[in-house]
Amino acid sequence: MKKYIFLLLAAAFSASAQKLSYFPSAKNWEHKSPQFFNLDTTKLNEAVRFAQANESSLPKSLWLSQAMQYGKEPFSDPIGPMADRGPSAGLIIYKGYIVAEWGNPTSVEMTHSVTKSILSSVVGLAYDKGMIASLDDKVYRNLPPIEVLDSEGIQANQNPIAKTSFIYPFETEHNRKISWEHLLRQTSDWEGVLWGKPDWADRPSDKPAEWLTRKRFEPGTVYKYNDTRVNALALAATMVWRKPLPEVLRENIMNPIGASNTWAWTGYKNAWVIVDGRLVQSVSGGGHFGGGMFINSYDMARLGLLTLRKGNWNGKQILSEDWIRKSTTPGTANSGYGFMNYFLNTERKLYPSAPASAYAHIGNGTNAIYVDSENDIVMVARWIEDKSLDGLIQRVLSALPTKP
């Protein structure tokens, strides 16, 4: 009984603390000068210049950039929307307030695999609402037969998940072993062809003879970053919600945190299914084949602030603290990865300059939302060389007041 009362008091205290924190309104995100928080303005300006000086060397044409990075992969042609990017951009949020920005943070651009964190969040909403009873549940038990609009090519490559006009993404002997946890941690080793993209064609091994014949890893045992499998999770989540995931996101997260109306979560041109008599696009979890989330830096920062505040926004619990805790817990197959796309700083291996408790939502580009609860910082850095992120973090943290 005492433990129960303690937990209630702790939850009440946490909610009260969140209300005391600053949260931007939908219409205004307040700026504070660095001097207001005793930040070192010179060092903060140096951090901004560093971000700008280390802009990605890849072309601003994302079609060309995509070809340069993935053109040697089979079936690599984009089938989702693409758009040219702008220059380096970003924001530094300290104690909830904007203390620095660069580039054009209002520009709506691809954020690539930061979309995965958004996808895992809508799965989290379903879990918090009891639509998914347990993350250990096998995914196939939650899904109806899935009717696809365009059946052309679903039999390609002896697709094991296709039957007539329906697909059954989790009905092979191997895929029936896959749980929601496996998909969220990218340890499922899901097999099949989805939207014309075979699982083996995404970041394939250097042994083509084994692409179709290798032994499957037991789900949960081996981590492999793979967008086709991410898209299988997006399809499964769509069928659990039985409506478009962008609609779920807008109603349950983006509107409550005051995001703009300029973002778009997109899918592939052939990724349409029929759900309860209406057409629904199954959106993608990243930009590896095009598509994914197109969003501005301010909205990215709001999403980062939501996770920093453990799913609470101005006293309203949008994602449960339990979900954020699970998302930031290292997996057994990869101690540097939580739920997608939470890249953890376990043993400070990812970002040596940052606290071990920090993490980042990372997408190609590089696009990153750095989240640091120890220092109460959220930072958005877009179109920066990945190898430069730790240097940027080091410069930002050096501008903080000296702790007593």
Long-range contacts (C-beta under 8 A, 24 or more apart in sequence): 14-310, 14-312, 14-321, 15-312, 15-315, 15-317, 18-309, 18-312, 18-313, 18-314, 18-315, 19-314, 19-315, 21-95, 21-96, 21-309, 21-314, 22-95, 22-96, 22-97, 23-96, 23-258, 23-305, 23-309, 23-313, 23-314, 24-96, 24-258, 24-302, 24-305, 25-258, 26-258, 26-259, 27-258, 29-97, 29-98, 29-298, 30-97, 30-98, 31-97, 31-98, 31-99, 32-94, 32-97, 32-98, 32-99, 33-99, 34-99, 34-100, 34-399, 36-97, 37-94, 37-95, 37-97, 37-99, 37-401, 38-401, 39-94, 39-99, 39-399, 39-400, 39-401, 40-398, 40-399, 40-400, 41-399, 43-395, 43-398, 43-399, 44-92, 44-99, 44-100, 44-396, 44-399, 45-100, 46-395, 47-92, 47-100, 47-392, 47-395, 47-396, 47-399, 48-90, 48-92, 48-100, 48-102, 50-388, 50-391, 50-392, 50-395, 51-88, 51-90, 51-102, 51-381, 51-384, 51-388, 51-392, 52-87, 52-88, 52-102, 52-103, 54-88, 54-384, 54-385, 54-388, 54-391, 54-392, 55-87, 55-88, 55-383, 55-384, 55-385, 56-88, 56-365, 56-366, 56-383, 56-384, 56-385, 57-385, 58-365, 60-84, 60-85, 60-86, 60-87, 62-110, 62-287, 66-287, 66-290, 69-364, 70-288, 73-201, 73-202, 73-203, 73-204, 74-198, 74-201, 74-204, 75-196, 75-197, 75-198, 75-201, 76-201, 76-289, 77-289, 78-289, 78-290, 78-291, 79-195, 79-196, 79-197, 79-268, 79-269, 79-270, 79-289, 79-290, 79-291, 80-266, 80-267, 80-268, 80-269, 80-284, 80-287, 80-289, 80-290, 80-291, 80-292, 81-266, 81-290, 81-291, 81-294, 82-110, 82-287, 82-290, 83-109, 83-110, 83-294, 85-109, 85-110, 85-365, 85-383, 86-383, 87-383, 88-381, 88-382, 88-383, 88-384, 89-297, 89-380, 89-382, 89-383, 90-297, 90-379, 90-380, 90-381, 90-382, 90-384, 91-297, 91-298, 91-301, 91-378, 91-379, 91-380, 92-377, 92-379, 92-396, 93-301, 93-304, 93-305, 93-377, 93-378, 93-379, 94-376, 94-377, 95-376, 96-305, 96-376, 101-297, 103-297, 103-382, 105-296, 105-297, 105-298, 105-380, 106-262, 106-296, 106-297, 106-298, 107-296, 107-297, 108-262, 108-263, 108-264, 108-294, 108-295, 108-296, 109-294, 109-295, 109-296, 109-382, 110-287, 110-292, 110-293, 110-294, 110-365, 110-367, 111-287, 111-292, 111-293, 111-294, 111-295, 111-300, 111-363, 111-365, 111-367, 111-382, 112-286, 112-287, 112-288, 112-292, 112-363, 112-364, 112-365, 112-367, 113-227, 113-285, 113-286, 113-287, 113-288, 113-292, 113-340, 113-341, 113-362, 113-363, 113-364, 113-367, 114-293, 114-295, 114-300, 114-341, 114-361, 114-362, 114-363, 114-367, 114-368, 114-369, 115-265, 115-284, 115-285, 115-286, 115-287, 115-292, 115-293, 115-341, 115-363, 116-230, 116-285, 116-286, 116-340, 116-341, 116-361, 116-363, 117-303, 117-307, 117-340, 117-341, 117-342, 117-361, 117-369, 118-249, 118-265, 118-293, 118-303, 119-230, 119-233, 119-234, 119-237, 119-245, 119-283, 119-285, 119-340, 120-184, 120-327, 120-339, 120-340, 120-341, 120-342, 121-249, 121-253, 121-303, 121-319, 122-237, 122-241, 122-245, 122-248, 122-249, 122-252, 122-253, 123-180, 123-184, 123-233, 123-237, 124-319, 124-320, 124-323, 124-327, 124-339, 125-248, 125-252, 125-253, 125-319, 126-237, 126-240, 126-241, 127-180, 127-323, 128-319, 128-320, 128-322, 128-323, 131-240, 131-241, 132-180, 132-240, 134-180, 135-179, 135-180, 135-181, 135-184, 135-326, 136-179, 136-180, 136-181, 137-179, 137-180, 138-170, 138-176, 138-177, 138-178, 138-179, 139-170, 139-178, 139-179, 139-180, 139-183, 139-236, 140-168, 140-170, 140-171, 140-175, 140-176, 140-178, 142-236, 142-239, 142-240, 143-168, 143-169, 143-170, 143-236, 143-239, 143-240, 144-239, 146-235, 146-239, 146-273, 147-273, 147-274, 148-272, 148-273, 148-274, 149-272, 149-273, 149-274, 149-279, 150-270, 150-272, 152-270, 153-196, 153-270, 154-193, 156-193, 156-196, 157-193, 157-198, 157-212, 159-192, 159-193, 160-191, 160-192, 161-192, 161-193, 161-194, 162-193, 167-194, 169-194, 169-232, 169-235, 169-236, 170-232, 170-236, 174-216, 174-219, 177-218, 177-219, 178-219, 179-219, 179-220, 180-236, 181-220, 182-219, 182-220, 183-229, 183-230, 183-232, 183-233, 183-236, 184-233, 184-339, 184-340, 185-220, 185-223, 185-331, 185-333, 185-334, 185-337, 185-338, 185-339, 185-340, 186-223, 186-224, 186-225, 186-226, 186-229, 186-230, 186-334, 186-337, 186-340, 187-219, 187-220, 187-221, 187-222, 187-223, 187-224, 187-331, 187-333, 187-334, 188-219, 188-220, 188-229, 188-232, 189-216, 189-217, 189-218, 189-219, 189-222, 189-224, 189-229, 190-226, 190-228, 190-229, 190-232, 191-216, 192-228, 192-232, 194-228, 194-231, 194-232, 194-235, 195-231, 195-268, 195-270, 195-271, 195-282, 195-289, 196-270, 197-227, 197-228, 197-231, 197-289, 198-228, 199-226, 199-228, 199-229, 201-228, 202-226, 202-227, 202-228, 202-229, 202-288, 220-332, 220-333, 221-333, 222-333, 223-331, 223-333, 223-334, 223-337, 227-284, 227-285, 227-286, 227-288, 227-289, 230-284, 230-285, 230-286, 230-340, 231-271, 231-282, 231-284, 231-285, 233-285, 234-267, 234-282, 234-283, 234-284, 234-285, 235-271, 235-273, 235-282, 238-273, 238-275, 238-280, 238-282, 238-283, 239-273, 239-275, 242-275, 242-276, 243-275, 243-280, 244-280, 244-281, 244-283, 245-282, 245-283, 246-283, 252-318, 253-303, 253-306, 253-318, 253-319, 254-299, 256-313, 256-316, 256-318, 257-302, 257-303, 257-305, 257-306, 257-313, 257-318, 258-302, 259-299, 259-302, 259-303, 260-296, 260-298, 260-299, 262-295, 262-296, 262-299, 263-293, 263-294, 263-295, 263-296, 263-299, 264-293, 264-294, 264-295, 265-292, 265-293, 265-294, 266-291, 266-292, 266-293, 266-294, 267-291, 285-340, 286-363, 286-364, 287-363, 287-364, 288-364, 292-363, 297-380, 297-382, 300-367, 300-369, 300-380, 300-382, 301-369, 301-378, 301-380, 303-361, 303-369, 304-361, 304-369, 304-370, 304-371, 304-378, 304-379, 304-380, 305-378, 307-361, 307-371, 308-371, 308-372, 308-373, 308-376, 308-378, 328-359, 351-389, 351-390, 351-393, 352-390, 353-390, 353-391, 353-393, 353-394, 353-397, 354-390, 354-393, 354-397, 358-393, 360-389, 375-400
